[in-house]
Each structure stands twice: as structure tokens, then as C-alpha cells.
Amino acid sequence: MEIVAENRCFGGVQGVYRHASTACACDMTFGLFLPPQALRGPVPVLWYLSGLTCTHENAMTKAGAQAWAAQEGLALVFPDTSPRGDGVADDDAYDLGMGAGFYVNATETPWSSHYRMWDYVAEELPALIGARFSVDMTRQAITGHSMGGHGALTLAMALPGRFKSVSAFAPIANPTASDWGQKQLTAYLGVDPSSWSRHDATLQMAERGVDGPVLIDQGANDQFLDLLRPEALANAMVARRQNGVHRMQPGYDHSYFFVASMMPDHIAFHADALED
Amino acid sequence: MEIVAENRCFGGVQGVYRHASTACACDMTFGLFLPPQALRGPVPVLWYLSGLTCTHENAMTKAGAQAWAAQEGLALVFPDTSPRGDGVADDDAYDLGMGAGFYVNATETPWSSHYRMWDYVAEELPALIGARFSVDMTRQAITGHSMGGHGALTLAMALPGRFKSVSAFAPIANPTASDWGQKQLTAYLGVDPSSWSRHDATLQMAERGVDGPVLIDQGANDQFLDLLRPEALANAMVARRQNGVHRMQPGYDHSYFFVASMMPDHIAFHADALED
């Protein structure tokens, strides 16, 4: 594992690291914020999954999360959103291929040789981080924005017991019924929709829900409301009596200004769930 | 004045605006954050001047200042760092020309026709903002990073009574004695060093100081310490008995992770000085 950068940040360290990924069969880069409390012993960890077009870097520099994580003593992980490199398949569209892994294990050509972001985020990267940094992997929580909110919700529901809490900022909530989903799930998983359902937060909420608390924030002025389908997830949460809150935030759009504005509440929410 | 963007942010609005600048003889773009308190009446305003290579956007997206400004009810102005456009002189170096205006009024060709950032930040932009937004121009403060810290300090000392307080993050503290300064001041103002002294924070501190309180933060691991010359400014501040604090911050470098980490203290410092 190579240290790309380490910057002092709110008394802790904002690091960027690169490693050879087995899951993705390429080099992968991730960000990790360790709060000052990590010097005294392992700290709980919050995963932040990013949205379409992002790398590990967007949230690390624009979400303002380190300020609140340092107060609460939480580590933050910022994975990339897809495999990358010369030999990795891509597409001209911003919403397929690099920057658009959708947190699935692709089964279809040309994607299946590298696009295994589910395994990368669910298995390989947690093992690496647990082995190499002062984090307590028995205390994990997960969040994400847009495509990353989709990833956070679907991972949390598929891995019961793994995450103490899950939240999302404007998640792609019902991809099997959206152009943000049908296109990508067809490309990565094939035309049979039965293989898609585990990657749809609304369907998974209806089928199984999640143990820990759920917090969803959605901007009412989000320019992508039709693609995100938040009403489907809200319906499924309440129909299931899921322990959770779905908040509609007047005036906010889909940008990182929205994410940064809601971040204090999300960090406090996860810190509360992660307390021993 | 054209609205480029307005995003809801921490209950207020992060706007980006473009206007035809008389001082710079080109279109100029600036960011302005209005906190929610501005809906109820004019709020005090903190100027943030950016460093080399930056536009209006860097601090707006990476410094995390809106979170704290919204708590305190402060507006934030993020000017660009130079004139821009097809007809504007430039240089291949990152530290001269576009992105490197150094907050001076250039007198030398080819710079003098557009590079009038002093007049732009000291006169034109305050007049525009005071006329068009819910801000109280009798309550202003100023800060900045690196080249912007140089600008903040030299403006505050040249305009007594304008700013209630001044702070800086790793300012270029003594440009007349540094390669970050001699090169640019020669290009913009000519070879005679007597025209440079009003643009050197250390010389101005020795000569006149400033009424309001001063807060300087400097990272001890800053990769540009030799160019910034913080010891010269600290010497001048203490020799003058200036009301102020110069803090050396262990472990921090020159990045926006440093700026963001110190931002809560700077916003609190200015909010305190700006209280009625």
C-alpha cells in the first residue's frame, strides 16, 4: 500500500492511499480520515460512498465531514466509485463505466473483469483498513450521496449486523425503475431484472429492511428528483415500519453544498449509533 | 450582474455572480455566501481572498467556512484572484498573470490595462455588494490564504477603519524579500522597490499596523515556509506591540485541509470583532 498524501486536518490526518486491488484487478485509491482520537486507540469508522463522476477526492475536499468527525472521534473512509486504469473498460457516457461503478459485481462483458465494486467495498477494502489503521471494525456505519447513497443502503441491507446505522444524501432510491439504474444494471448484470433486485434500495427495504436506524435527506429542489425516486423509498420505509427518518429539505439541490449542509446531522446520527 | 449559480447551503444561499468590472476592464466572477440571518436584515461581511492559482471557487467549495458563518450570521465574499479573459495578459508561470493578481494595481505593460485587483477588491466589489445584497458594509472584516493573506493584511493596513478585524492563513508575509513577491512586484509595479512597500505586510506592520485585532495561523510543516517568511511578520507584530496573535500550528501544511481546520477559530474571531 502506497501513501499518496497525508495532510494534517482538524487535529487528525487526511490520508490518500493506493493499493493493488484483487477485487477490481487494478490499482485503487481511497481516502481515509483518522481523527486525533485514533492516536489513543481504535476508533469507529463511517464509510462515505460517492456519486456518479466522483473519485475518492470529491467528498474528502468538499463535504466538510472532517470537522464533525474529529469532534466525534470517527474515522471516515472515502472509496473510489469504480475501477480505473488503461486496461479498464469505459464508456463515453458519464453514467456508465469509470466513475459509475454502481457498487455491483458486474457479470457481463466487457465489465466483469474489473467492475467488482461490491466486493471491493464490502470485503477487500474493509479488510485492508482494519489491518493497517487504528480503526475498530466492530463499529462501522455507512452513508453516501446519490449513487453512493444507493450503495450505502443496499450494502447495509445485504450485510445485516455489519453497520450500526445507515444514512444517505439524495440516494438513487429505486434504480430498477429509473434511467439511473436500468441502463447500468443491464450493462453490468444483464437483461434479466431478477439479478437487479438486490441492488435496489426500495425493493430491499420492502423485502428485508435493516436493523439499525436509517436517516435519509433529500433536497426538495434536487434537479434529479425524477431519477432518484425518493417517494418510492419513503413509501417502502414507512410501509415496513422501518426505524428511520426520511427528511425533505426545502430549497436544497443535489450539490455538495447540500451534502455539506446536512453533514453535521449525519455525523451526529452515526456517532450516536456507534457509541459503545 | 448575472446570477451564475445559487445553491442553498447551511440554511442560506451560496451564490456565484458575474459582472462587468470597470477596475479590471473585463467580466469578473465572485462567490457570495449569505447566511439565513440575511433574510431578516443586513449582516456583517467577511472577505476571503484566495491564493495563487485559485479562482472564486476554491475556498467556496473547500474551506468549509459556510458552516461556521451560518452559525454566526456572517456573509462571506470570495473574489477571484485576477482579471481573466481572452484579451487579458497572462504568463506561462503559475505565479504571474491569471490566478496571480497579488492584489495590486499594475502600472507596467502588459499588465496595467486589466490587473487592478487592489481597486477591484477595495472599491468596486464592495460598492456592488453593498448595493445589491443584504449586507451591512459598516461591519466588514477580512481574511485570506497565502497570496490572499498578503492581500488581506495589506488592504486592512492601507484602509484604516474599513475592517473591524483581519486574519490570515499562511500569508505571504514579506514579499519584497521573497521570490513570491519580488518577481510579481517587479512585473506589475516596476523595478523601483519604493513602489512595493505598501504591498508588503511586514513593512506595513512595522510602519503603521492596524487598529483591529489580528490573527495569523501558520502551519509548521508548510512546504512554502521559505517563501512565506512568517518570522518577519511575527517580529514586526510583536515589535510594534500590535494587538494580535501569531500561531504556529504543528503538523499542518499549506493545503486547504489546513485552512478548513483553522476556519472555525477565524470565523469566531471575526464574529466577535463584528458584534455591534
Chai-1 contact restraints between the chains, C-beta under 6 A:
chainA,res_idxA,chainB,res_idxB,connection_type,confidence,min_distance_angstrom,max_distance_angstrom,comment,restraint_id
A,N7,B,D253,contact,1.0,0.0,6.0,A-B,restraint_1
A,N7,B,S255,contact,1.0,0.0,6.0,A-B,restraint_2
A,N7,B,F257,contact,1.0,0.0,6.0,A-B,restraint_3
A,R8,B,G251,contact,1.0,0.0,6.0,A-B,restraint_4
A,R8,B,Y252,contact,1.0,0.0,6.0,A-B,restraint_5
A,C9,B,F257,contact,1.0,0.0,6.0,A-B,restraint_6
A,C9,B,S261,contact,1.0,0.0,6.0,A-B,restraint_7
A,F10,B,S261,contact,1.0,0.0,6.0,A-B,restraint_8
A,Q14,B,F257,contact,1.0,0.0,6.0,A-B,restraint_9
A,T61,B,K62,contact,1.0,0.0,6.0,A-B,restraint_10
A,K62,B,T61,contact,1.0,0.0,6.0,A-B,restraint_11
A,G64,B,G64,contact,1.0,0.0,6.0,A-B,restraint_12
A,G64,B,A67,contact,1.0,0.0,6.0,A-B,restraint_13
A,A67,B,G64,contact,1.0,0.0,6.0,A-B,restraint_14
A,G251,B,R8,contact,1.0,0.0,6.0,A-B,restraint_15
A,Y252,B,R8,contact,1.0,0.0,6.0,A-B,restraint_16
A,D253,B,N7,contact,1.0,0.0,6.0,A-B,restraint_17
A,S255,B,N7,contact,1.0,0.0,6.0,A-B,restraint_18
A,F257,B,N7,contact,1.0,0.0,6.0,A-B,restraint_19
A,F257,B,C9,contact,1.0,0.0,6.0,A-B,restraint_20
A,F257,B,Q14,contact,1.0,0.0,6.0,A-B,restraint_21
A,S261,B,C9,contact,1.0,0.0,6.0,A-B,restraint_22
A,S261,B,F10,contact,1.0,0.0,6.0,A-B,restraint_23
